[in-house]
């Protein structure tokens, strides 16, 4: 397992052209924040914008949109249950993040199934939180897109079948190797592991503490966007 170093990060986090604009940095669609977890998707959207994501759109419950715009008026937002609009935005997105604050109910399952059905090989799908739980418990199929999972230890248990006490580096890597090639798993823990088929990376310092909700949401947005930039910069090569 390779250690994530400052030199490696400098290949990913680079200065942007002063002539660039948000349209040059992709379209990010965030899906989640269903009752009673509206705050999670707001924090993820805040983090996404602050990390440099281009056009940021949020699909959440209508009642959640005023709170989102009070914090982030520049983000686009629409009612998650507008299916035609949701389908259109899924097709337009460069990256889709689904799961922050996504309740584990039948309606939310139908949204996840729609996303899995519509994404294509040119897109990146990130599954977090409720999306990971639904994906694992319902044994849903892998999509055609590149897939990134961002589980905490309990979610990784559900996804991999490994009890928390058995989630050592070797066992976790073996579980990742059972997924389709190109799948990335970011295990949120003390000493975050980023793994793909046959290889892994370790951040010795770990990410922000999950005990802080604000930092948790910040992780979902900032580091999911960072992952996407990492992929395009050859981080996983």
N, C-alpha and C positions, 0 to 999 in steps of 0.2 A: 504494500500500500504506500503510495507516494504522499509525501507531506506537501500541503499547499503552502507555497512560499511567496514572499513579496515579489520575487522575480516573475513567478507564474502569474500572479494577479496583475502585474503591470502589462502583460500581454492582452489582458481582457479589459481592464479599466483604462482607457486611453482618452486623450484629449479629442474633443470633437471640433469639426470645422466651424469657424465663426459664421460661415454662410449657410449652415445647415438649419433645418427647422424640424418640428415634431413629426411632420410627414415622412421624414427620412429614417425614422426609428421605429417603424412597424406599428401594427395595430394590436393592442392587448385587450382581450375581452375577459372580464372577471365575472364569475357566476357564483352567487351565494347570498348569504345574509337573509335566510328565511326565518320566520318567527320561531323562537324568540332570540335569534342570534344575529341581529342586524348589524351590530357593531363590528363584527369580524371583517366583513367585506369592505366597510368604510376604512378601517385601518389598512387593509391590504391595498386599496385604491390609493390612499395617501402615500404609502410606501412606494407603490409603482411609479407614481408621478415624480416623487423625489429622487428615485433611482435613475430616472432618465428615460422611462418608457415613452413611446411616441404618442399615438392617439389612444387614449384610455377610455374604455366604455364599460359600464357596470350594469349587469342584469341582476336585479334584486326585487324584492317586493315593493310595490308602489308606495306604501306607507314609509318605507325606509329612504326614499329618494330625497325628501326635504332635509333630513339629517345629513345625508351624504353631501348635498350641495352647500349646506352651511359650512362644512369643512373644506370642500373641494369643488368650487363652482366651475372649474375648467373641465371636469370630467363629464362625459356624456352618460346618461343613465336612462333606463327604461324598465317597465314592468316585466319581471321574469316570466309571467304567465302569458305574455303576448307571443304566441308561438311563431307566427310568421316573421315578426321582427327578430325574434331570437334566432331562427334559422338563417335569416339574412346576415345577421352579425357573426354567427359562427362561420359562415362561408367566407366572410371578409377578413376575419382575424388572421394575424400572423401567429400569435400565441394565445392560447386559451387557458385560463386558470379557473378550475372549478373546485369548490369544496369549502372555502372559508365560511363558516356559519351556515353550512347547508344541512338542514335537518334530515334525518334518516326516515323519511316517510315515502308513501307511494308516489306522490306528485314529484318529489325531488328525484326519486329513482327514474321516473319517466324523462326528466330533464337530462340526467346523466346518460341515459340510453340514447337520447336524441343526439347529444354531443358525440358519443362514441360512434354513432352511425354516420354522422356528417363530416367529421374531420378527415383530412386527406394527408398524403405523404409530405406535402410541402409545409404542413403546420406542425406546431409543437403543442402538445396537450399536457398540462400540469394538473395532477390530481392531489388534493390536500384534504385533510379533515374528513367531513362527512362523505365526500366523494370516494375516498379510499375505503371507508367502512362499507359503503354501499357496493362498491366494486368487488370487494373481497367476499362479503356475506352472500351476495347474489350470484357470485361466480360469473360475472359479466365478461364478455370477450374483449381481448385487446383491440384497440382501434388501429387504423392504417397509419396514423401519424406517429411521430416520435413521441414517446410517453415518458413523463417524469413523475415519480411519486415522491412526496415529501412527508413521510410518516414520522410521528413520534413513536416511542417504543411500543406502546399498546397497539397503535395502528399497524406497526410493522409486524407485531405478533399475529394480527388478523390477516395480514397480507401474505406473510411468509410461512405461517404455521409454527414459528419459533417462539417459545415462551421467553419472556424478558430475560430470565437468567441464562438462557442459551444463546443470546444474540451476540456472540463473540464475532470477531472479524472473519474467521474462516467459515463459520456456519452461515453468516449473513451473506458472504460472497457467493457461497454455494447456492443459496436461495435466489440471489440476483441472477445467477447464471442459468436458472430455469426459465427466466423471462425471455421474450423475443429479443434478439440482438438490437442494440440501439436504445434499449430501455435504461433510464437512469433512476437510481434510488438515492435520495438524500435523507439519511437517518438523522433526525434532530435529536441530539444527545450531547453530553459533555464530551467534546471531541467529535464533531460532526463528520460522518462518513459520506462520501459521494462515490457511489459504485455503479459500474456498468459491467457488461459481460467481460469477464476475465481480468478486470483491473479495478483499482479503487484509489481514492484520494482521501486524505485525512487532514482536517483542520484541527491542529493540536489545541488551540485555544477554545474551540467550540464557537457557537454563535451566541446570540443574546439569550438570557435566561427565559425559559418558557413560563416562569412564574409571573411575569409581567405581561398583562394583556396587551398593552401598547406595544411592547417589544415583540410579542408574538405576532401581532398583525404586521408589524414592520418587517419581520422576517419573511412573511408570506409574500409581501409585495417586493421588497428590495432584493432579496436573495433569489426569488424565482425569476425576476427579471435578469439578475446577475447570471443565473444559470444559462438563460437563453443567449446572453451576450457571450458567455464562456463557450457555448457550443459553436457559435459562428466564428469565434477566434481560434478554434482548434484546441480548446482545453482538454477535450476527451480523446485527442489523437495520441 
